[in-house]
Amino acid sequence: MDPKAREAWSTTDEGKEFITASSKKWRNASIAFGMPEGAATAAGVRTTAFYTGADTGAG
């Protein structure tokens, strides 16, 4: 896939929904394998923000 097309897709509603759902599944898997819930949640938020350009509010 063309990198520019992939990047553009990640900012669409469909792309953001997919990325957010994927991050949540990774968060849940991380917790299941022993990562503390807070750390897993923070990692999921950062991952979603990285791929979608969302603001994490972390200043």
Buried (B, 14 or more C-beta within 10 A) or exposed (E): EEEEEEEEBBEEEEBBEBBBEBBBEBBBEBBEEEBEEEEBBBBBBBBBBEBBEBEEEEE
